[in-house]
Structure formats: structure tokens, C-alpha cells
């Protein structure tokens, strides 16, 4: 579990562009545990790493604000997308490989996954680490908060496959909606649960 609530303080790594409204929340995942991911943001490239998400949600559901939500980093690497997006990254090991030992699964850097495995063939992979209910609950709360604070619509694509002209969509998308390469958010994510809980929040 990540042991810090520190933001990434180096203001050279992001910009605040006041005249560009935020219109998208892009969901992603870490591909490793939260502490390792946080440290990679803080120390990679001697502290000059610029692909920083705005928020991270740990598997326990804790929300960590890494940079201000009205700021712009180079997370995607396309200014027209980065400037209007808030990036929310969920702690998740991503796609897994089954090792010869029974029930042993590892991610792309060899981290052992000990939870329940989700099985679906997608984008060249078969096994996936699960997201937690706590993450989805926190994700819904954050999405509603960003709707109130930044006016981002409470609409969601509802799936993780590529969508043409996705950059024009206003609401919640996944990084995998942008192309056929990225594998986040993975098939293990319950979009139906997310959408139902967002609807519930809208009706309250």
C-alpha cells in the first residue's frame, strides 16, 4: 500500500491552462503496485518525468491527488487531449502470465498477483488482474466531484474498445478507447457497476 499522500511537487512537470476547460476523465491503470508506481513518477528521469496522472486510486479505494485537477501534464503526449483531460489511474497489475506452478500469475515486470484472476482473451492477452469494489466506489465519488468542480459530464463510453473520434466525447472514457494498443482499462473492469453507481449519484 502506498505510504504517502504527497503530491508530485515539481511544477515544471505540469501546466495550469485556465482557458481550456476539462471535458474528459480518462481512466487508466498502473500496471504495478501503487507504491512502485508512485516512486516511478517521483524519481524516473531524475525527477523530470512528465507523464503524470492527476489522481491515483489504490486497490483499497484511497484517492491520491498527484497534481491539481485543473493542470495539464504530458500523460498521453498529445496536447489537444492532455489539456482537456483529467487522468485517473487505478492500482492494477494489468495483464498477467500464468507460470508453470499452479495458480501462479505474474505481470509484465514479474510481480506476483495473488488475487482472483479474470479470464478473457483481449488484445493479445488472456489473464487479467481484477479491480476492486472499493476502487469503483472511490472512482464514482471522484467522477461526481469532478463533475461539480470542473463541469465534466457524467456520461461514460461504457466499454474499453477503440472509438473513432473519441477525443470529441465529453465525459468518462478509458485510455484503451483511444487506440488498439493500450490495455487499460482492462476487461476486468465492471463498467456496468460504474455506470449504475454514477446514475444513482445523479438521482440523489
N, CA and C atoms as a LAMMPS dump frame, in Angstrom:
ITEM: TIMESTEP
0
ITEM: NUMBER OF ATOMS
612
ITEM: BOX BOUNDS ff ff ff
-5.0000000000000000e+02 5.0000000000000000e+02
-5.0000000000000000e+02 5.0000000000000000e+02
-5.0000000000000000e+02 5.0000000000000000e+02
ITEM: ATOMS id mol type element x y z
1 1 1 N 0.853 -1.202 0
2 1 2 C 0 0 0
3 1 3 C 0.878 1.237 0
4 2 1 N 0.524 2.226 -0.783
5 2 2 C 1.302 3.455 -0.829
6 2 3 C 1.268 4.13 0.543
7 3 1 N 2.403 4.65 0.966
8 3 2 C 2.51 5.179 2.316
9 3 3 C 2.669 6.693 2.336
10 4 1 N 2.189 7.371 1.315
11 4 2 C 2.311 8.828 1.284
12 4 3 C 1.123 9.433 0.554
13 5 1 N 0.762 10.631 0.952
14 5 2 C -0.269 11.391 0.253
15 5 3 C 0.353 12.58 -0.466
16 6 1 N 1.669 12.594 -0.601
17 6 2 C 2.344 13.723 -1.216
18 6 3 C 1.961 13.878 -2.675
19 7 1 N 1.793 15.121 -3.071
20 7 2 C 1.645 15.405 -4.483
21 7 3 C 3.023 15.398 -5.125
22 8 1 N 3.06 15.303 -6.439
23 8 2 C 4.31 15.455 -7.168
24 8 3 C 4.571 16.952 -7.263
25 9 1 N 5.52 17.446 -6.476
26 9 2 C 5.64 18.882 -6.248
27 9 3 C 6.335 19.649 -7.366
28 10 1 N 7.027 18.981 -8.252
29 10 2 C 7.798 19.694 -9.267
30 10 3 C 6.861 20.347 -10.282
31 11 1 N 6.667 21.651 -10.169
32 11 2 C 5.704 22.347 -11.024
33 11 3 C 6.185 22.496 -12.454
34 12 1 N 7.414 22.121 -12.726
35 12 2 C 7.88 22.11 -14.109
36 12 3 C 7.23 20.978 -14.893
37 13 1 N 6.623 20.019 -14.195
38 13 2 C 6.111 18.821 -14.843
39 13 3 C 4.661 18.962 -15.304
40 14 1 N 4.036 20.077 -14.975
41 14 2 C 2.676 20.291 -15.431
42 14 3 C 2.404 21.78 -15.563
43 15 1 N 1.358 22.106 -16.322
44 15 2 C 0.965 23.493 -16.529
45 15 3 C -0.489 23.665 -16.148
46 16 1 N -0.824 24.863 -15.716
47 16 2 C -2.218 25.201 -15.47
48 16 3 C -2.667 26.125 -16.592
49 17 1 N -3.599 25.626 -17.417
50 17 2 C -4.09 26.388 -18.566
51 17 3 C -5.533 26.775 -18.261
52 18 1 N -5.73 28.012 -17.882
53 18 2 C -7.019 28.437 -17.357
54 18 3 C -8.104 28.537 -18.422
55 19 1 N -7.728 28.765 -19.683
56 19 2 C -8.734 28.998 -20.709
57 19 3 C -9.112 27.729 -21.485
58 20 1 N -8.642 26.56 -21.045
59 20 2 C -9.005 25.3 -21.686
60 20 3 C -9.833 24.471 -20.701
61 21 1 N -11.138 24.337 -20.936
62 21 2 C -11.973 23.588 -19.996
63 21 3 C -11.684 22.089 -20.06
64 22 1 N -11.831 21.436 -18.932
65 22 2 C -11.687 19.989 -18.882
66 22 3 C -13.002 19.341 -19.313
67 23 1 N -12.924 18.445 -20.292
68 23 2 C -14.135 17.812 -20.815
69 23 3 C -14.122 16.294 -20.704
70 24 1 N -12.973 15.699 -20.379
71 24 2 C -12.883 14.241 -20.279
72 24 3 C -12.194 13.815 -18.991
73 25 1 N -12.655 12.687 -18.467
74 25 2 C -11.93 11.938 -17.442
75 25 3 C -11.466 10.659 -18.123
76 26 1 N -10.166 10.414 -18.126
77 26 2 C -9.623 9.225 -18.788
78 26 3 C -9.145 8.238 -17.725
79 27 1 N -9.769 7.065 -17.694
80 27 2 C -9.407 6.026 -16.734
81 27 3 C -8.264 5.177 -17.278
82 28 1 N -7.292 4.903 -16.428
83 28 2 C -6.111 4.108 -16.795
84 28 3 C -5.779 3.196 -15.618
85 29 1 N -4.743 2.361 -15.752
86 29 2 C -4.249 1.641 -14.58
87 29 3 C -2.722 1.646 -14.535
88 30 1 N -2.199 1.292 -13.365
89 30 2 C -0.775 1.466 -13.083
90 30 3 C 0.115 0.404 -13.713
91 31 1 N -0.374 -0.834 -13.841
92 31 2 C 0.455 -1.928 -14.332
93 31 3 C 1.449 -2.451 -13.307
94 32 1 N 1.365 -1.964 -12.1
95 32 2 C 2.245 -2.371 -10.991
96 32 3 C 1.579 -1.909 -9.695
97 33 1 N 2.185 -2.221 -8.54
98 33 2 C 1.539 -1.795 -7.304
99 33 3 C 1.697 -0.286 -7.102
100 34 1 N 0.864 0.269 -6.248
101 34 2 C 0.761 1.722 -6.118
102 34 3 C 2.063 2.37 -5.666
103 35 1 N 2.743 1.753 -4.703
104 35 2 C 3.975 2.351 -4.197
105 35 3 C 5.046 2.411 -5.278
106 36 1 N 5.209 1.324 -6.009
107 36 2 C 6.205 1.311 -7.096
108 36 3 C 5.838 2.325 -8.179
109 37 1 N 4.552 2.439 -8.461
110 37 2 C 4.135 3.392 -9.483
111 37 3 C 4.409 4.822 -9.035
112 38 1 N 4.046 5.129 -7.802
113 38 2 C 4.281 6.477 -7.275
114 38 3 C 5.767 6.816 -7.309
115 39 1 N 6.597 5.884 -6.888
116 39 2 C 8.045 6.133 -6.892
117 39 3 C 8.577 6.32 -8.305
118 40 1 N 7.993 5.607 -9.27
119 40 2 C 8.447 5.776 -10.652
120 40 3 C 8.117 7.175 -11.161
121 41 1 N 6.981 7.726 -10.738
122 41 2 C 6.64 9.097 -11.118
123 41 3 C 7.595 10.097 -10.495
124 42 1 N 7.943 9.844 -9.249
125 42 2 C 8.72 10.819 -8.496
126 42 3 C 10.199 10.814 -8.871
127 43 1 N 10.743 9.64 -9.219
128 43 2 C 12.188 9.54 -9.403
129 43 3 C 12.63 9.2 -10.823
130 44 1 N 11.71 8.785 -11.676
131 44 2 C 12.096 8.439 -13.042
132 44 3 C 12.651 9.659 -13.764
133 45 1 N 13.636 9.443 -14.579
134 45 2 C 14.287 10.506 -15.356
135 45 3 C 14.766 11.637 -14.434
136 46 1 N 15.336 11.229 -13.278
137 46 2 C 15.862 12.195 -12.303
138 46 3 C 14.827 13.227 -11.885
139 47 1 N 13.591 12.769 -11.717
140 47 2 C 12.549 13.664 -11.258
141 47 3 C 11.942 14.538 -12.329
142 48 1 N 12.255 14.259 -13.583
143 48 2 C 11.752 15.086 -14.678
144 48 3 C 10.707 14.355 -15.529
145 49 1 N 10.154 13.275 -15.017
146 49 2 C 9.161 12.505 -15.775
147 49 3 C 7.87 13.305 -15.869
148 50 1 N 7.313 13.422 -17.066
149 50 2 C 6.203 14.336 -17.306
150 50 3 C 4.859 13.666 -17.551
151 51 1 N 4.833 12.343 -17.602
152 51 2 C 3.56 11.656 -17.858
153 51 3 C 2.892 11.315 -16.52
154 52 1 N 2.351 12.343 -15.896
155 52 2 C 1.825 12.2 -14.541
156 52 3 C 0.304 12.31 -14.557
157 53 1 N -0.413 11.323 -14.018
158 53 2 C -1.872 11.432 -13.92
159 53 3 C -2.257 12.389 -12.795
160 54 1 N -3.485 12.84 -12.827
161 54 2 C -3.952 13.75 -11.786
162 54 3 C -4.252 13.014 -10.48
163 55 1 N -4.836 11.821 -10.597
164 55 2 C -5.219 11.056 -9.407
165 55 3 C -4.814 9.597 -9.551
166 56 1 N -4.528 8.982 -8.411
167 56 2 C -4.343 7.532 -8.353
168 56 3 C -5.308 6.982 -7.311
169 57 1 N -5.946 5.858 -7.629
170 57 2 C -6.832 5.187 -6.68
171 57 3 C -6.24 3.829 -6.349
172 58 1 N -5.876 3.626 -5.094
173 58 2 C -5.27 2.364 -4.678
174 58 3 C -6.337 1.27 -4.651
175 59 1 N -5.888 0.021 -4.546
176 59 2 C -6.841 -1.094 -4.542
177 59 3 C -7.733 -1.069 -3.306
178 60 1 N -7.279 -0.346 -2.258
179 60 2 C -8.12 -0.184 -1.067
180 60 3 C -9.15 0.927 -1.238
181 61 1 N -9.058 1.653 -2.354
182 61 2 C -10.006 2.718 -2.619
183 61 3 C -9.556 4.087 -2.182
184 62 1 N -8.298 4.238 -1.778
185 62 2 C -7.801 5.55 -1.352
186 62 3 C -7.426 6.385 -2.563
187 63 1 N -7.91 7.608 -2.587
188 63 2 C -7.649 8.518 -3.692
189 63 3 C -6.462 9.408 -3.339
190 64 1 N -5.461 9.406 -4.199
191 64 2 C -4.271 10.224 -4.008
192 64 3 C -4.214 11.256 -5.14
193 65 1 N -4.279 12.539 -4.777
194 65 2 C -4.151 13.595 -5.78
195 65 3 C -2.671 13.844 -6.033
196 66 1 N -2.239 13.643 -7.269
197 66 2 C -0.824 13.779 -7.616
198 66 3 C -0.486 15.156 -8.166
199 67 1 N -1.363 15.696 -8.994
200 67 2 C -1.217 17.069 -9.485
201 67 3 C -2.608 17.697 -9.49
202 68 1 N -2.709 19.022 -9.508
203 68 2 C -4.028 19.665 -9.444
204 68 3 C -4.914 19.26 -10.621
205 69 1 N -6.215 19.082 -10.391
206 69 2 C -7.108 18.623 -11.461
207 69 3 C -7.263 19.611 -12.613
208 70 1 N -6.97 20.889 -12.37
209 70 2 C -7.07 21.876 -13.452
210 70 3 C -5.761 22.059 -14.205
211 71 1 N -4.789 21.178 -13.94
212 71 2 C -3.482 21.284 -14.587
213 71 3 C -3.394 20.335 -15.776
214 72 1 N -2.324 20.503 -16.552
215 72 2 C -2.092 19.678 -17.732
216 72 3 C -0.699 19.086 -17.673
217 73 1 N -0.595 17.756 -17.76
218 73 2 C 0.704 17.102 -17.89
219 73 3 C 0.789 16.501 -19.286
220 74 1 N 1.819 15.74 -19.551
221 74 2 C 2.004 15.145 -20.879
222 74 3 C 1.69 13.658 -20.849
223 75 1 N 0.617 13.294 -20.166
224 75 2 C 0.332 11.884 -19.913
225 75 3 C 0.098 11.094 -21.197
226 76 1 N -0.719 11.605 -22.097
227 76 2 C -0.958 10.944 -23.383
228 76 3 C 0.121 11.321 -24.389
229 77 1 N 0.556 12.561 -24.333
230 77 2 C 1.572 13.036 -25.268
231 77 3 C 1.001 13.792 -26.447
232 78 1 N -0.302 14.078 -26.4
233 78 2 C -0.948 14.909 -27.416
234 78 3 C -1.59 16.088 -26.703
235 79 1 N -1.122 17.292 -27.019
236 79 2 C -1.547 18.464 -26.267
237 79 3 C -3.057 18.668 -26.301
238 80 1 N -3.692 18.39 -27.444
239 80 2 C -5.125 18.624 -27.546
240 80 3 C -5.922 17.675 -26.649
241 81 1 N -5.364 16.497 -26.366
242 81 2 C -6.006 15.555 -25.448
243 81 3 C -5.618 15.863 -24.007
244 82 1 N -4.331 16.042 -23.754
245 82 2 C -3.846 16.277 -22.397
246 82 3 C -4.465 17.516 -21.766
247 83 1 N -4.603 18.578 -22.54
248 83 2 C -5.033 19.853 -21.978
249 83 3 C -6.484 19.825 -21.503
250 84 1 N -7.317 18.964 -22.08
251 84 2 C -8.733 18.959 -21.709
252 84 3 C -9.131 17.741 -20.866
253 85 1 N -8.135 16.968 -20.419
254 85 2 C -8.428 15.715 -19.732
255 85 3 C -7.934 15.703 -18.293
256 86 1 N -8.663 14.964 -17.456
257 86 2 C -8.222 14.62 -16.107
258 86 3 C -7.96 13.12 -16.112
259 87 1 N -6.737 12.727 -15.759
260 87 2 C -6.353 11.325 -15.802
261 87 3 C -6.473 10.696 -14.415
262 88 1 N -7.223 9.606 -14.345
263 88 2 C -7.425 8.868 -13.092
264 88 3 C -6.867 7.47 -13.3
265 89 1 N -5.844 7.12 -12.542
266 89 2 C -5.176 5.835 -12.728
267 89 3 C -5.446 4.936 -11.533
268 90 1 N -5.896 3.724 -11.808
269 90 2 C -6.244 2.774 -10.763
270 90 3 C -5.095 1.783 -10.555
271 91 1 N -4.824 1.5 -9.299
272 91 2 C -3.804 0.487 -8.999
273 91 3 C -4.291 -0.868 -9.498
274 92 1 N -3.543 -1.447 -10.413
275 92 2 C -3.93 -2.729 -11.009
276 92 3 C -2.736 -3.274 -11.78
277 93 1 N -2.452 -4.565 -11.656
278 93 2 C -1.284 -5.148 -12.321
279 93 3 C -1.493 -5.368 -13.816
280 94 1 N -2.733 -5.237 -14.297
281 94 2 C -2.968 -5.348 -15.738
282 94 3 C -2.999 -6.785 -16.221
283 95 1 N -2.453 -6.994 -17.423
284 95 2 C -2.452 -8.359 -17.976
285 95 3 C -1.427 -9.229 -17.251
286 96 1 N -1.759 -10.519 -17.172
287 96 2 C -0.96 -11.467 -16.4
288 96 3 C -0.525 -12.64 -17.269
289 97 1 N 0.529 -13.3 -16.815
290 97 2 C 1.017 -14.526 -17.451
291 97 3 C 0.969 -15.638 -16.41
292 98 1 N 0.434 -16.793 -16.793
293 98 2 C 0.392 -17.93 -15.868
294 98 3 C 1.696 -18.698 -15.95
295 99 1 N 2.305 -18.912 -14.808
296 99 2 C 3.561 -19.654 -14.719
297 99 3 C 3.289 -21.144 -14.51
298 100 1 N 4.304 -21.995 -14.737
299 100 2 C 4.095 -23.446 -14.608
300 100 3 C 3.593 -23.884 -13.247
301 101 1 N 3.996 -23.175 -12.185
302 101 2 C 3.493 -23.534 -10.866
303 101 3 C 1.986 -23.284 -10.819
304 102 1 N 1.226 -24.136 -10.149
305 102 2 C -0.233 -23.983 -10.09
306 102 3 C -0.646 -22.628 -9.514
307 103 1 N -1.565 -21.965 -10.216
308 103 2 C -2.178 -20.727 -9.74
309 103 3 C -1.178 -19.603 -9.472
310 104 1 N -0.061 -19.604 -10.202
311 104 2 C 0.89 -18.506 -10.049
312 104 3 C 0.815 -17.624 -11.28
313 105 1 N 0.484 -16.376 -11.068
314 105 2 C 0.368 -15.405 -12.153
315 105 3 C 1.262 -14.21 -11.86
316 106 1 N 1.902 -13.702 -12.898
317 106 2 C 2.772 -12.541 -12.74
318 106 3 C 2.425 -11.505 -13.811
319 107 1 N 2.774 -10.247 -13.525
320 107 2 C 2.543 -9.205 -14.52
321 107 3 C 3.788 -9.031 -15.381
322 108 1 N 3.814 -7.978 -16.172
323 108 2 C 4.873 -7.786 -17.169
324 108 3 C 6.256 -7.559 -16.574
325 109 1 N 6.323 -7.163 -15.292
326 109 2 C 7.638 -6.982 -14.65
327 109 3 C 7.919 -8.063 -13.613
328 110 1 N 7.096 -9.11 -13.588
329 110 2 C 7.353 -10.238 -12.709
330 110 3 C 6.731 -10.156 -11.335
331 111 1 N 5.918 -9.13 -11.062
332 111 2 C 5.227 -9.05 -9.776
333 111 3 C 4.195 -10.17 -9.694
334 112 1 N 4.171 -10.877 -8.578
335 112 2 C 3.233 -11.974 -8.389
336 112 3 C 1.861 -11.422 -8.006
337 113 1 N 0.842 -11.895 -8.723
338 113 2 C -0.533 -11.488 -8.438
339 113 3 C -1.2 -12.56 -7.579
340 114 1 N -1.813 -12.141 -6.455
341 114 2 C -2.369 -13.107 -5.51
342 114 3 C -3.892 -13.093 -5.447
343 115 1 N -4.528 -12.247 -6.234
344 115 2 C -5.977 -12.159 -6.185
345 115 3 C -6.655 -13.076 -7.186
346 116 1 N -7.966 -12.883 -7.301
347 116 2 C -8.754 -13.652 -8.263
348 116 3 C -8.434 -13.155 -9.672
349 117 1 N -8.281 -14.092 -10.6
350 117 2 C -7.899 -13.761 -11.972
351 117 3 C -9.138 -13.69 -12.854
352 118 1 N -9.205 -12.642 -13.659
353 118 2 C -10.269 -12.501 -14.645
354 118 3 C -9.752 -13.031 -15.98
355 119 1 N -10.543 -13.893 -16.623
356 119 2 C -10.085 -14.543 -17.855
357 119 3 C -10.908 -14.078 -19.046
358 120 1 N -10.248 -13.442 -19.999
359 120 2 C -10.868 -13.055 -21.266
360 120 3 C -9.769 -12.724 -22.264
361 121 1 N -9.858 -13.304 -23.453
362 121 2 C -8.861 -13.006 -24.474
363 121 3 C -9.15 -11.646 -25.077
364 122 1 N -8.158 -10.758 -25.006
365 122 2 C -8.342 -9.375 -25.49
366 122 3 C -6.978 -8.752 -25.732
367 123 1 N -6.802 -8.217 -26.891
368 123 2 C -5.579 -7.521 -27.273
369 123 3 C -4.309 -8.329 -26.993
370 124 1 N -4.378 -9.625 -27.305
371 124 2 C -3.211 -10.483 -27.203
372 124 3 C -2.933 -11.064 -25.838
373 125 1 N -3.839 -10.871 -24.891
374 125 2 C -3.645 -11.387 -23.536
375 125 3 C -4.904 -12.11 -23.081
376 126 1 N -4.747 -12.997 -22.091
377 126 2 C -5.861 -13.841 -21.643
378 126 3 C -6.23 -13.624 -20.188
379 127 1 N -5.233 -13.374 -19.34
380 127 2 C -5.476 -13.281 -17.901
381 127 3 C -5.268 -11.841 -17.424
382 128 1 N -6.139 -11.405 -16.482
383 128 2 C -6.136 -10.02 -16.032
384 128 3 C -6.318 -9.939 -14.524
385 129 1 N -5.653 -8.961 -13.92
386 129 2 C -5.873 -8.677 -12.503
387 129 3 C -7.206 -7.96 -12.34
388 130 1 N -7.912 -8.282 -11.275
389 130 2 C -9.205 -7.669 -11.02
390 130 3 C -9.064 -6.287 -10.386
391 131 1 N -10.027 -5.436 -10.667
392 131 2 C -10.189 -4.176 -9.946
393 131 3 C -11.081 -4.466 -8.734
394 132 1 N -11.027 -3.602 -7.742
395 132 2 C -11.786 -3.849 -6.518
396 132 3 C -13.055 -2.994 -6.477
397 133 1 N -14.026 -3.463 -5.708
398 133 2 C -15.248 -2.685 -5.495
399 133 3 C -14.926 -1.352 -4.854
400 134 1 N -13.951 -1.357 -3.935
401 134 2 C -13.549 -0.102 -3.278
402 134 3 C -13.033 0.912 -4.29
403 135 1 N -12.319 0.431 -5.305
404 135 2 C -11.828 1.33 -6.345
405 135 3 C -12.973 1.928 -7.15
406 136 1 N -13.932 1.101 -7.51
407 136 2 C -15.058 1.602 -8.295
408 136 3 C -15.862 2.615 -7.492
409 137 1 N -16.081 2.335 -6.204
410 137 2 C -16.817 3.278 -5.357
411 137 3 C -16.087 4.621 -5.27
412 138 1 N -14.776 4.572 -5.068
413 138 2 C -13.996 5.81 -4.984
414 138 3 C -13.948 6.521 -6.329
415 139 1 N -13.905 5.737 -7.39
416 139 2 C -13.886 6.304 -8.736
417 139 3 C -15.182 7.063 -8.999
418 140 1 N -16.308 6.498 -8.597
419 140 2 C -17.596 7.169 -8.767
420 140 3 C -17.622 8.476 -7.982
421 141 1 N -17.183 8.441 -6.732
422 141 2 C -17.162 9.652 -5.904
423 141 3 C -16.293 10.736 -6.535
424 142 1 N -15.141 10.336 -7.073
425 142 2 C -14.243 11.295 -7.699
426 142 3 C -14.857 11.869 -8.978
427 143 1 N -15.468 11.015 -9.785
428 143 2 C -16.104 11.477 -11.021
429 143 3 C -17.195 12.499 -10.714
430 144 1 N -18.008 12.229 -9.708
431 144 2 C -19.079 13.158 -9.324
432 144 3 C -18.484 14.477 -8.817
433 145 1 N -17.412 14.38 -8.055
434 145 2 C -16.747 15.588 -7.555
435 145 3 C -16.186 16.434 -8.701
436 146 1 N -15.583 15.772 -9.693
437 146 2 C -15.031 16.497 -10.838
438 146 3 C -16.137 17.094 -11.709
439 147 1 N -17.278 16.429 -11.742
440 147 2 C -18.442 16.987 -12.436
441 147 3 C -18.87 18.302 -11.777
442 148 1 N -18.892 18.322 -10.459
443 148 2 C -19.306 19.527 -9.732
444 148 3 C -18.262 20.633 -9.834
445 149 1 N -16.983 20.254 -9.74
446 149 2 C -15.92 21.259 -9.694
447 149 3 C -15.514 21.769 -11.069
448 150 1 N -15.501 20.873 -12.067
449 150 2 C -14.987 21.235 -13.39
450 150 3 C -16.031 21.158 -14.497
451 151 1 N -17.211 20.656 -14.183
452 151 2 C -18.27 20.591 -15.176
453 151 3 C -18.138 19.458 -16.175
454 152 1 N -17.311 18.437 -15.874
455 152 2 C -17.176 17.294 -16.776
456 152 3 C -18.453 16.459 -16.706
457 153 1 N -19.004 16.132 -17.854
458 153 2 C -20.294 15.445 -17.911
459 153 3 C -20.238 14.053 -17.291
460 154 1 N -21.364 13.654 -16.707
461 154 2 C -21.481 12.327 -16.098
462 154 3 C -21.96 11.313 -17.134
463 155 1 N -21.285 11.28 -18.25
464 155 2 C -21.545 10.3 -19.298
465 155 3 C -20.333 9.38 -19.386
466 156 1 N -20.549 8.149 -19.853
467 156 2 C -19.456 7.175 -19.906
468 156 3 C -19.577 6.335 -21.168
469 157 1 N -18.456 6.061 -21.816
470 157 2 C -18.486 5.214 -23.015
471 157 3 C -18.994 3.817 -22.681
472 158 1 N -18.688 3.328 -21.487
473 158 2 C -19.231 2.05 -21.045
474 158 3 C -18.502 0.82 -21.534
475 159 1 N -17.367 0.999 -22.196
476 159 2 C -16.586 -0.149 -22.652
477 159 3 C -15.152 0.302 -22.889
478 160 1 N -14.291 -0.667 -23.266
479 160 2 C -12.859 -0.358 -23.373
480 160 3 C -12.3 -0.535 -24.784
481 161 1 N -13.144 -0.614 -25.8
482 161 2 C -12.642 -0.792 -27.165
483 161 3 C -12.452 0.559 -27.847
484 162 1 N -11.686 0.554 -28.928
485 162 2 C -11.373 1.791 -29.627
486 162 3 C -12.633 2.435 -30.195
487 163 1 N -12.697 3.764 -30.072
488 163 2 C -13.807 4.541 -30.617
489 163 3 C -13.23 5.626 -31.509
490 164 1 N -13.718 5.704 -32.715
491 164 2 C -13.265 6.755 -33.62
492 164 3 C -13.668 8.13 -33.077
493 165 1 N -12.768 9.089 -33.205
494 165 2 C -13.008 10.465 -32.755
495 165 3 C -13.351 10.529 -31.272
496 166 1 N -12.758 9.635 -30.471
497 166 2 C -13.036 9.598 -29.042
498 166 3 C -12.659 10.905 -28.354
499 167 1 N -11.717 11.638 -28.93
500 167 2 C -11.296 12.891 -28.312
501 167 3 C -12.429 13.92 -28.255
502 168 1 N -13.487 13.703 -29.036
503 168 2 C -14.615 14.63 -29.036
504 168 3 C -15.664 14.267 -27.982
505 169 1 N -15.563 13.08 -27.405
506 169 2 C -16.534 12.633 -26.408
507 169 3 C -16.374 13.453 -25.128
508 170 1 N -17.493 13.81 -24.521
509 170 2 C -17.463 14.585 -23.278
510 170 3 C -17.986 13.716 -22.142
511 171 1 N -17.087 13.365 -21.244
512 171 2 C -17.45 12.503 -20.134
513 171 3 C -16.302 11.586 -19.76
514 172 1 N -16.636 10.351 -19.357
515 172 2 C -15.665 9.394 -18.834
516 172 3 C -15.318 8.364 -19.903
517 173 1 N -14.038 8.214 -20.179
518 173 2 C -13.558 7.25 -21.175
519 173 3 C -12.439 6.432 -20.544
520 174 1 N -11.971 5.416 -21.261
521 174 2 C -10.772 4.694 -20.832
522 174 3 C -9.67 4.951 -21.846
523 175 1 N -8.438 4.802 -21.416
524 175 2 C -7.327 5.052 -22.326
525 175 3 C -7.383 4.115 -23.531
526 176 1 N -7.89 2.913 -23.33
527 176 2 C -7.978 1.95 -24.428
528 176 3 C -9.005 2.349 -25.476
529 177 1 N -9.876 3.32 -25.167
530 177 2 C -10.794 3.846 -26.188
531 177 3 C -10.056 4.606 -27.282
532 178 1 N -8.804 4.998 -27.005
533 178 2 C -8.055 5.845 -27.935
534 178 3 C -7.343 5.06 -29.041
535 179 1 N -6.973 3.821 -28.77
536 179 2 C -6.314 3.039 -29.827
537 179 3 C -6.468 1.544 -29.543
538 180 1 N -5.863 0.715 -30.378
539 180 2 C -5.947 -0.739 -30.218
540 180 3 C -4.741 -1.332 -29.498
541 181 1 N -3.886 -0.473 -28.941
542 181 2 C -2.669 -0.945 -28.286
543 181 3 C -2.8 -0.952 -26.767
544 182 1 N -3.254 0.156 -26.198
545 182 2 C -3.335 0.249 -24.736
546 182 3 C -4.314 -0.764 -24.177
547 183 1 N -3.991 -1.323 -23.018
548 183 2 C -4.824 -2.346 -22.393
549 183 3 C -5.442 -1.874 -21.082
550 184 1 N -5.549 -0.58 -20.921
551 184 2 C -6.257 -0.056 -19.76
552 184 3 C -7.308 0.957 -20.232
553 185 1 N -8.444 0.78 -19.687
554 185 2 C -8.888 -0.126 -18.63
555 185 3 C -9.112 -1.522 -19.226
556 186 1 N -8.81 -2.573 -18.446
557 186 2 C -8.851 -3.935 -18.973
558 186 3 C -10.266 -4.515 -18.928
559 187 1 N -10.473 -5.709 -19.525
560 187 2 C -11.793 -6.352 -19.477
561 187 3 C -12.269 -6.693 -18.064
562 188 1 N -11.37 -6.681 -17.096
563 188 2 C -11.756 -6.997 -15.72
564 188 3 C -12.55 -5.875 -15.061
565 189 1 N -12.554 -4.692 -15.667
566 189 2 C -13.26 -3.55 -15.077
567 189 3 C -14.759 -3.68 -15.321
568 190 1 N -15.556 -3.434 -14.273
569 190 2 C -17.016 -3.576 -14.364
570 190 3 C -17.629 -2.215 -14.726
571 191 1 N -17.771 -1.96 -16.02
572 191 2 C -18.346 -0.694 -16.473
573 191 3 C -19.819 -0.576 -16.086
574 192 1 N -20.537 -1.696 -16.083
575 192 2 C -21.954 -1.644 -15.722
576 192 3 C -22.128 -1.163 -14.287
577 193 1 N -21.288 -1.661 -13.388
578 193 2 C -21.358 -1.221 -11.999
579 193 3 C -21.029 0.265 -11.89
580 194 1 N -20.008 0.705 -12.616
581 194 2 C -19.631 2.12 -12.598
582 194 3 C -20.795 2.994 -13.068
583 195 1 N -21.398 2.639 -14.175
584 195 2 C -22.481 3.447 -14.747
585 195 3 C -23.693 3.469 -13.819
586 196 1 N -24.046 2.321 -13.247
587 196 2 C -25.2 2.273 -12.348
588 196 3 C -24.974 3.132 -11.115
589 197 1 N -23.757 3.117 -10.589
590 197 2 C -23.481 3.913 -9.391
591 197 3 C -23.417 5.404 -9.715
592 198 1 N -22.962 5.75 -10.907
593 198 2 C -22.99 7.151 -11.323
594 198 3 C -24.449 7.615 -11.465
595 199 1 N -25.305 6.775 -12.059
596 199 2 C -26.723 7.11 -12.184
597 199 3 C -27.359 7.322 -10.833
598 200 1 N -26.994 6.465 -9.88
599 200 2 C -27.532 6.582 -8.526
600 200 3 C -27.125 7.918 -7.917
601 201 1 N -25.877 8.317 -8.113
602 201 2 C -25.397 9.59 -7.579
603 201 3 C -26.118 10.764 -8.255
604 202 1 N -26.391 10.648 -9.547
605 202 2 C -27.08 11.714 -10.281
606 202 3 C -28.496 11.896 -9.774
607 203 1 N -29.139 10.795 -9.343
608 203 2 C -30.528 10.86 -8.909
609 203 3 C -30.687 11.258 -7.464
610 204 1 N -29.594 11.251 -6.701
611 204 2 C -29.679 11.63 -5.278
612 204 3 C -29.828 13.136 -5.126
